[in-house]
């Protein structure tokens, strides 16, 4: 299978986004060593898992590029959808620690049960009737069935609602640095959500470049929202 140049560029653009997201996630995790705040670990892992669907596309792209065949849909789903729900739970852990402690245990339990049920059904379908989840279509992308689409949208919706709430709480702070972080996070959550939703919709190649630009920008802003480098702080706060 010979891939058109546009598909190759799209594949590498996904790779660029995943690398950036991985770096952002790891830098946040490493920040725990200095701050001793486990929320950095939760948030860092969350951001990496958010990028796993893109990593699955990268793996599929490289597999097709080197073997001229489609990757197994089972492998694709395991990479793309197994870790994202776990990231959702870790985000809720951080969110309830940082911005919403009311009914913290109830919210965490509810999300944990949802994630567990989703994963169980996912693997039952994956190893019995994978066609209920979707299929791979040339050259290297999946077509999802409603179970994946609806649950993915639900998880994205939870993250964006809680993320915007957290951002707005930061914007109210009298600390100018915290307020700036809130601005970065607000835009980051909105951009990432737009990019994630658009990725579920078949689009022309040119639009895919735009989608990836949106998600890359969101990833950088997400990092600035949780860790504002001093040189950026000096330019913003005078």
Short mmCIF file of the C-alpha atoms (twelve columns), coordinates in Angstrom:
data_MODEL
# 
_entry.id   MODEL 
# 
loop_
_atom_site.group_PDB 
_atom_site.id 
_atom_site.type_symbol 
_atom_site.label_atom_id 
_atom_site.label_alt_id 
_atom_site.label_comp_id 
_atom_site.label_asym_id 
_atom_site.label_seq_id 
_atom_site.Cartn_x 
_atom_site.Cartn_y 
_atom_site.Cartn_z 
_atom_site.pdbx_PDB_model_num 
ATOM 1   C CA . UNK A 1   0.000   0.000   0.000  1 
ATOM 2   C CA . UNK A 2   1.582   3.252   -1.188 1 
ATOM 3   C CA . UNK A 3   0.613   6.206   0.977  1 
ATOM 4   C CA . UNK A 4   -0.029  9.595   -0.636 1 
ATOM 5   C CA . UNK A 5   2.243   12.419  0.493  1 
ATOM 6   C CA . UNK A 6   -0.627  14.122  2.317  1 
ATOM 7   C CA . UNK A 7   -1.259  10.976  4.388  1 
ATOM 8   C CA . UNK A 8   2.422   10.732  5.267  1 
ATOM 9   C CA . UNK A 9   2.442   14.356  6.409  1 
ATOM 10  C CA . UNK A 10  -0.696  13.716  8.464  1 
ATOM 11  C CA . UNK A 11  0.911   10.669  10.060 1 
ATOM 12  C CA . UNK A 12  3.983   12.646  11.058 1 
ATOM 13  C CA . UNK A 13  1.855   15.538  12.329 1 
ATOM 14  C CA . UNK A 14  0.210   13.070  14.717 1 
ATOM 15  C CA . UNK A 15  3.671   11.951  15.776 1 
ATOM 16  C CA . UNK A 16  4.693   15.554  16.471 1 
ATOM 17  C CA . UNK A 17  1.605   16.107  18.609 1 
ATOM 18  C CA . UNK A 18  2.163   12.923  20.610 1 
ATOM 19  C CA . UNK A 19  5.817   13.776  21.257 1 
ATOM 20  C CA . UNK A 20  4.840   17.252  22.467 1 
ATOM 21  C CA . UNK A 21  2.067   15.819  24.668 1 
ATOM 22  C CA . UNK A 22  4.474   13.208  26.055 1 
ATOM 23  C CA . UNK A 23  7.062   15.864  26.887 1 
ATOM 24  C CA . UNK A 24  4.413   18.038  28.552 1 
ATOM 25  C CA . UNK A 25  3.114   15.093  30.583 1 
ATOM 26  C CA . UNK A 26  6.576   13.955  31.663 1 
ATOM 27  C CA . UNK A 27  7.645   17.476  32.638 1 
ATOM 28  C CA . UNK A 28  4.571   17.770  34.850 1 
ATOM 29  C CA . UNK A 29  5.271   14.373  36.420 1 
ATOM 30  C CA . UNK A 30  8.907   15.332  37.044 1 
ATOM 31  C CA . UNK A 31  7.737   18.537  38.708 1 
ATOM 32  C CA . UNK A 32  6.481   16.335  41.558 1 
ATOM 33  C CA . UNK A 33  10.084  15.862  42.671 1 
ATOM 34  C CA . UNK A 34  10.373  19.543  43.539 1 
ATOM 35  C CA . UNK A 35  6.826   20.325  44.631 1 
ATOM 36  C CA . UNK A 36  5.972   17.014  46.338 1 
ATOM 37  C CA . UNK A 37  2.431   17.479  45.076 1 
ATOM 38  C CA . UNK A 38  0.941   14.233  43.725 1 
ATOM 39  C CA . UNK A 39  -1.522  16.224  41.627 1 
ATOM 40  C CA . UNK A 40  1.307   16.893  39.180 1 
ATOM 41  C CA . UNK A 41  1.589   13.137  38.684 1 
ATOM 42  C CA . UNK A 42  -2.166  12.820  38.156 1 
ATOM 43  C CA . UNK A 43  -2.263  15.696  35.663 1 
ATOM 44  C CA . UNK A 44  0.885   14.586  33.827 1 
ATOM 45  C CA . UNK A 45  -0.388  11.047  33.324 1 
ATOM 46  C CA . UNK A 46  -3.786  12.420  32.321 1 
ATOM 47  C CA . UNK A 47  -2.274  14.478  29.528 1 
ATOM 48  C CA . UNK A 48  -0.291  11.523  28.213 1 
ATOM 49  C CA . UNK A 49  -3.402  9.320   28.169 1 
ATOM 50  C CA . UNK A 50  -5.356  12.045  26.361 1 
ATOM 51  C CA . UNK A 51  -2.751  11.732  23.603 1 
ATOM 52  C CA . UNK A 52  -2.953  7.922   23.389 1 
ATOM 53  C CA . UNK A 53  -5.601  7.903   20.612 1 
ATOM 54  C CA . UNK A 54  -3.150  9.958   18.557 1 
ATOM 55  C CA . UNK A 55  -0.332  7.571   19.451 1 
ATOM 56  C CA . UNK A 56  -2.482  4.709   18.183 1 
ATOM 57  C CA . UNK A 57  -2.782  6.547   14.871 1 
ATOM 58  C CA . UNK A 58  0.999   6.996   14.794 1 
ATOM 59  C CA . UNK A 59  1.560   3.279   15.407 1 
ATOM 60  C CA . UNK A 60  -0.996  2.440   12.717 1 
ATOM 61  C CA . UNK A 61  0.639   4.883   10.293 1 
ATOM 62  C CA . UNK A 62  4.147   3.499   10.854 1 
ATOM 63  C CA . UNK A 63  2.867   -0.073  10.586 1 
ATOM 64  C CA . UNK A 64  1.155   0.631   7.270  1 
ATOM 65  C CA . UNK A 65  4.166   2.579   6.032  1 
ATOM 66  C CA . UNK A 66  6.554   -0.308  6.727  1 
ATOM 67  C CA . UNK A 67  4.356   -3.331  5.966  1 
ATOM 68  C CA . UNK A 68  1.883   -1.941  3.411  1 
ATOM 69  C CA . UNK A 69  -0.965  -3.538  5.397  1 
ATOM 70  C CA . UNK A 70  -3.538  -2.370  7.940  1 
ATOM 71  C CA . UNK A 71  -2.801  -2.795  11.622 1 
ATOM 72  C CA . UNK A 72  -5.069  -5.043  13.675 1 
ATOM 73  C CA . UNK A 73  -8.119  -3.175  14.947 1 
ATOM 74  C CA . UNK A 74  -7.703  -4.983  18.272 1 
ATOM 75  C CA . UNK A 75  -4.220  -3.557  18.739 1 
ATOM 76  C CA . UNK A 76  -5.410  -0.112  17.710 1 
ATOM 77  C CA . UNK A 77  -8.242  -0.112  20.258 1 
ATOM 78  C CA . UNK A 78  -6.010  -1.404  23.060 1 
ATOM 79  C CA . UNK A 79  -3.589  1.473   22.477 1 
ATOM 80  C CA . UNK A 80  -6.148  4.205   21.897 1 
ATOM 81  C CA . UNK A 81  -8.984  3.459   24.316 1 
ATOM 82  C CA . UNK A 82  -7.568  1.452   27.237 1 
ATOM 83  C CA . UNK A 83  -5.598  4.245   28.888 1 
ATOM 84  C CA . UNK A 84  -7.784  7.274   28.181 1 
ATOM 85  C CA . UNK A 85  -10.493 6.291   30.738 1 
ATOM 86  C CA . UNK A 86  -7.758  5.790   33.351 1 
ATOM 87  C CA . UNK A 87  -6.546  9.291   32.558 1 
ATOM 88  C CA . UNK A 88  -10.085 10.554  33.096 1 
ATOM 89  C CA . UNK A 89  -10.129 9.049   36.590 1 
ATOM 90  C CA . UNK A 90  -6.725  10.536  37.452 1 
ATOM 91  C CA . UNK A 91  -7.900  13.935  36.217 1 
ATOM 92  C CA . UNK A 92  -10.932 13.694  38.506 1 
ATOM 93  C CA . UNK A 93  -8.560  12.832  41.366 1 
ATOM 94  C CA . UNK A 94  -6.595  16.023  40.692 1 
ATOM 95  C CA . UNK A 95  -9.698  18.114  40.044 1 
ATOM 96  C CA . UNK A 96  -11.367 17.124  43.311 1 
ATOM 97  C CA . UNK A 97  -8.133  17.827  45.173 1 
ATOM 98  C CA . UNK A 98  -7.538  21.232  43.620 1 
ATOM 99  C CA . UNK A 99  -10.905 22.770  42.828 1 
ATOM 100 C CA . UNK A 100 -13.890 20.775  44.053 1 
ATOM 101 C CA . UNK A 101 -13.579 18.921  47.340 1 
ATOM 102 C CA . UNK A 102 -17.341 18.841  47.912 1 
ATOM 103 C CA . UNK A 103 -18.583 15.232  47.638 1 
ATOM 104 C CA . UNK A 104 -15.047 14.289  46.566 1 
ATOM 105 C CA . UNK A 105 -15.327 10.599  47.433 1 
ATOM 106 C CA . UNK A 106 -18.730 10.222  45.772 1 
ATOM 107 C CA . UNK A 107 -17.519 11.810  42.536 1 
ATOM 108 C CA . UNK A 108 -14.397 9.660   42.469 1 
ATOM 109 C CA . UNK A 109 -16.394 6.502   43.144 1 
ATOM 110 C CA . UNK A 110 -18.872 7.338   40.377 1 
ATOM 111 C CA . UNK A 111 -16.117 7.894   37.815 1 
ATOM 112 C CA . UNK A 112 -14.250 4.785   38.965 1 
ATOM 113 C CA . UNK A 113 -17.360 2.626   38.474 1 
ATOM 114 C CA . UNK A 114 -17.976 4.167   35.044 1 
ATOM 115 C CA . UNK A 115 -14.375 3.546   33.956 1 
ATOM 116 C CA . UNK A 116 -14.474 -0.046  35.208 1 
ATOM 117 C CA . UNK A 117 -17.743 -0.817  33.407 1 
ATOM 118 C CA . UNK A 118 -16.485 0.825   30.211 1 
ATOM 119 C CA . UNK A 119 -13.246 -1.177  30.250 1 
ATOM 120 C CA . UNK A 120 -15.023 -4.483  30.941 1 
ATOM 121 C CA . UNK A 121 -17.522 -3.992  28.114 1 
ATOM 122 C CA . UNK A 122 -14.745 -2.748  25.824 1 
ATOM 123 C CA . UNK A 123 -12.669 -5.895  26.255 1 
ATOM 124 C CA . UNK A 124 -15.657 -8.236  26.077 1 
ATOM 125 C CA . UNK A 125 -16.659 -6.718  22.740 1 
ATOM 126 C CA . UNK A 126 -13.069 -6.491  21.554 1 
ATOM 127 C CA . UNK A 127 -12.450 -10.210 21.923 1 
ATOM 128 C CA . UNK A 128 -15.931 -11.445 20.970 1 
ATOM 129 C CA . UNK A 129 -17.524 -9.077  18.449 1 
ATOM 130 C CA . UNK A 130 -15.000 -6.324  17.606 1 
ATOM 131 C CA . UNK A 131 -17.213 -5.163  14.744 1 
ATOM 132 C CA . UNK A 132 -19.462 -3.595  17.406 1 
ATOM 133 C CA . UNK A 133 -16.569 -1.254  18.199 1 
ATOM 134 C CA . UNK A 134 -15.514 -0.417  14.649 1 
ATOM 135 C CA . UNK A 135 -12.972 -1.380  12.022 1 
ATOM 136 C CA . UNK A 136 -9.793  -0.171  10.367 1 
ATOM 137 C CA . UNK A 137 -10.164 1.530   7.007  1 
ATOM 138 C CA . UNK A 138 -7.382  2.387   4.554  1 
ATOM 139 C CA . UNK A 139 -4.899  3.854   4.773  1 
ATOM 140 C CA . UNK A 140 -4.419  3.712   8.572  1 
ATOM 141 C CA . UNK A 141 -7.393  5.162   10.463 1 
ATOM 142 C CA . UNK A 142 -10.337 3.566   12.303 1 
ATOM 143 C CA . UNK A 143 -14.062 3.922   11.860 1 
ATOM 144 C CA . UNK A 144 -15.715 3.792   15.269 1 
ATOM 145 C CA . UNK A 145 -19.142 2.444   16.134 1 
ATOM 146 C CA . UNK A 146 -21.501 4.258   18.578 1 
ATOM 147 C CA . UNK A 147 -20.142 2.564   21.737 1 
ATOM 148 C CA . UNK A 148 -16.717 4.131   21.248 1 
ATOM 149 C CA . UNK A 149 -18.005 7.437   19.883 1 
ATOM 150 C CA . UNK A 150 -20.536 8.092   22.644 1 
ATOM 151 C CA . UNK A 151 -18.232 7.074   25.484 1 
ATOM 152 C CA . UNK A 152 -15.301 9.018   24.064 1 
ATOM 153 C CA . UNK A 153 -17.499 12.108  23.781 1 
ATOM 154 C CA . UNK A 154 -18.789 11.554  27.328 1 
ATOM 155 C CA . UNK A 155 -15.253 11.378  28.706 1 
ATOM 156 C CA . UNK A 156 -14.204 14.444  26.733 1 
ATOM 157 C CA . UNK A 157 -17.283 16.260  28.029 1 
ATOM 158 C CA . UNK A 158 -16.430 15.456  31.658 1 
ATOM 159 C CA . UNK A 159 -12.876 16.694  31.174 1 
ATOM 160 C CA . UNK A 160 -13.922 19.928  29.460 1 
ATOM 161 C CA . UNK A 161 -16.624 20.771  32.033 1 
ATOM 162 C CA . UNK A 162 -14.357 20.129  35.004 1 
ATOM 163 C CA . UNK A 163 -11.426 21.738  33.214 1 
ATOM 164 C CA . UNK A 164 -13.347 24.922  32.472 1 
ATOM 165 C CA . UNK A 165 -14.633 25.021  36.050 1 
ATOM 166 C CA . UNK A 166 -11.083 24.668  37.360 1 
ATOM 167 C CA . UNK A 167 -9.862  27.356  34.945 1 
ATOM 168 C CA . UNK A 168 -12.592 29.798  35.976 1 
ATOM 169 C CA . UNK A 169 -11.739 29.252  39.635 1 
ATOM 170 C CA . UNK A 170 -8.135  30.153  38.836 1 
ATOM 171 C CA . UNK A 171 -9.230  33.263  36.936 1 
ATOM 172 C CA . UNK A 172 -10.931 34.548  40.084 1 
ATOM 173 C CA . UNK A 173 -7.671  34.482  42.014 1 
ATOM 174 C CA . UNK A 174 -6.163  37.783  43.135 1 
ATOM 175 C CA . UNK A 175 -2.753  36.264  42.391 1 
ATOM 176 C CA . UNK A 176 -1.918  37.451  38.873 1 
ATOM 177 C CA . UNK A 177 0.206   34.384  38.161 1 
ATOM 178 C CA . UNK A 178 -2.624  32.017  39.084 1 
ATOM 179 C CA . UNK A 179 -5.015  34.103  36.997 1 
ATOM 180 C CA . UNK A 180 -2.755  33.795  33.940 1 
ATOM 181 C CA . UNK A 181 -2.550  30.053  34.473 1 
ATOM 182 C CA . UNK A 182 -6.334  29.958  34.471 1 
ATOM 183 C CA . UNK A 183 -6.418  31.780  31.131 1 
ATOM 184 C CA . UNK A 184 -3.983  29.330  29.573 1 
ATOM 185 C CA . UNK A 185 -5.900  26.350  30.927 1 
ATOM 186 C CA . UNK A 186 -9.245  27.668  29.757 1 
ATOM 187 C CA . UNK A 187 -8.027  28.034  26.176 1 
ATOM 188 C CA . UNK A 188 -6.146  24.714  26.378 1 
ATOM 189 C CA . UNK A 189 -9.207  22.736  27.452 1 
ATOM 190 C CA . UNK A 190 -11.378 24.355  24.791 1 
ATOM 191 C CA . UNK A 191 -8.841  23.770  21.994 1 
ATOM 192 C CA . UNK A 192 -8.158  20.184  23.016 1 
ATOM 193 C CA . UNK A 193 -11.863 19.422  23.173 1 
ATOM 194 C CA . UNK A 194 -12.469 20.929  19.742 1 
ATOM 195 C CA . UNK A 195 -9.576  18.916  18.341 1 
ATOM 196 C CA . UNK A 196 -10.760 15.701  19.995 1 
ATOM 197 C CA . UNK A 197 -14.321 16.060  18.739 1 
ATOM 198 C CA . UNK A 198 -13.187 16.969  15.225 1 
ATOM 199 C CA . UNK A 199 -11.041 13.825  15.165 1 
ATOM 200 C CA . UNK A 200 -14.226 11.750  15.342 1 
ATOM 201 C CA . UNK A 201 -15.521 13.387  12.166 1 
ATOM 202 C CA . UNK A 202 -14.149 12.454  8.711  1 
ATOM 203 C CA . UNK A 203 -12.566 15.576  7.235  1 
ATOM 204 C CA . UNK A 204 -10.484 16.584  4.202  1 
ATOM 205 C CA . UNK A 205 -6.711  16.399  4.573  1 
ATOM 206 C CA . UNK A 206 -6.327  20.178  4.865  1 
ATOM 207 C CA . UNK A 207 -8.715  20.257  7.828  1 
ATOM 208 C CA . UNK A 208 -6.648  17.547  9.537  1 
ATOM 209 C CA . UNK A 209 -3.636  19.892  9.491  1 
ATOM 210 C CA . UNK A 210 -5.800  22.527  11.161 1 
ATOM 211 C CA . UNK A 211 -7.033  20.005  13.756 1 
ATOM 212 C CA . UNK A 212 -3.497  18.990  14.628 1 
ATOM 213 C CA . UNK A 213 -2.424  22.615  14.960 1 
ATOM 214 C CA . UNK A 214 -5.306  23.106  17.389 1 
ATOM 215 C CA . UNK A 215 -4.328  20.113  19.536 1 
ATOM 216 C CA . UNK A 216 -0.617  20.998  19.553 1 
ATOM 217 C CA . UNK A 217 -1.425  24.550  20.648 1 
ATOM 218 C CA . UNK A 218 -3.741  23.176  23.338 1 
ATOM 219 C CA . UNK A 219 -0.987  20.904  24.644 1 
ATOM 220 C CA . UNK A 220 1.484   23.769  24.999 1 
ATOM 221 C CA . UNK A 221 -1.086  25.971  26.734 1 
ATOM 222 C CA . UNK A 222 -1.990  23.110  29.073 1 
ATOM 223 C CA . UNK A 223 1.631   22.959  30.199 1 
ATOM 224 C CA . UNK A 224 1.736   26.719  30.751 1 
ATOM 225 C CA . UNK A 225 -1.465  26.447  32.771 1 
ATOM 226 C CA . UNK A 226 0.099   24.083  35.281 1 
ATOM 227 C CA . UNK A 227 3.706   25.173  35.093 1 
ATOM 228 C CA . UNK A 228 4.394   28.763  34.093 1 
ATOM 229 C CA . UNK A 229 8.132   29.148  33.349 1 
ATOM 230 C CA . UNK A 230 9.774   32.146  34.977 1 
ATOM 231 C CA . UNK A 231 10.732  33.741  31.653 1 
ATOM 232 C CA . UNK A 232 7.078   33.626  30.545 1 
ATOM 233 C CA . UNK A 233 5.953   34.932  33.923 1 
ATOM 234 C CA . UNK A 234 8.330   37.896  33.665 1 
ATOM 235 C CA . UNK A 235 6.893   38.855  30.276 1 
ATOM 236 C CA . UNK A 236 3.277   38.592  31.427 1 
ATOM 237 C CA . UNK A 237 3.525   40.021  34.926 1 
ATOM 238 C CA . UNK A 238 5.272   43.353  35.271 1 
# 
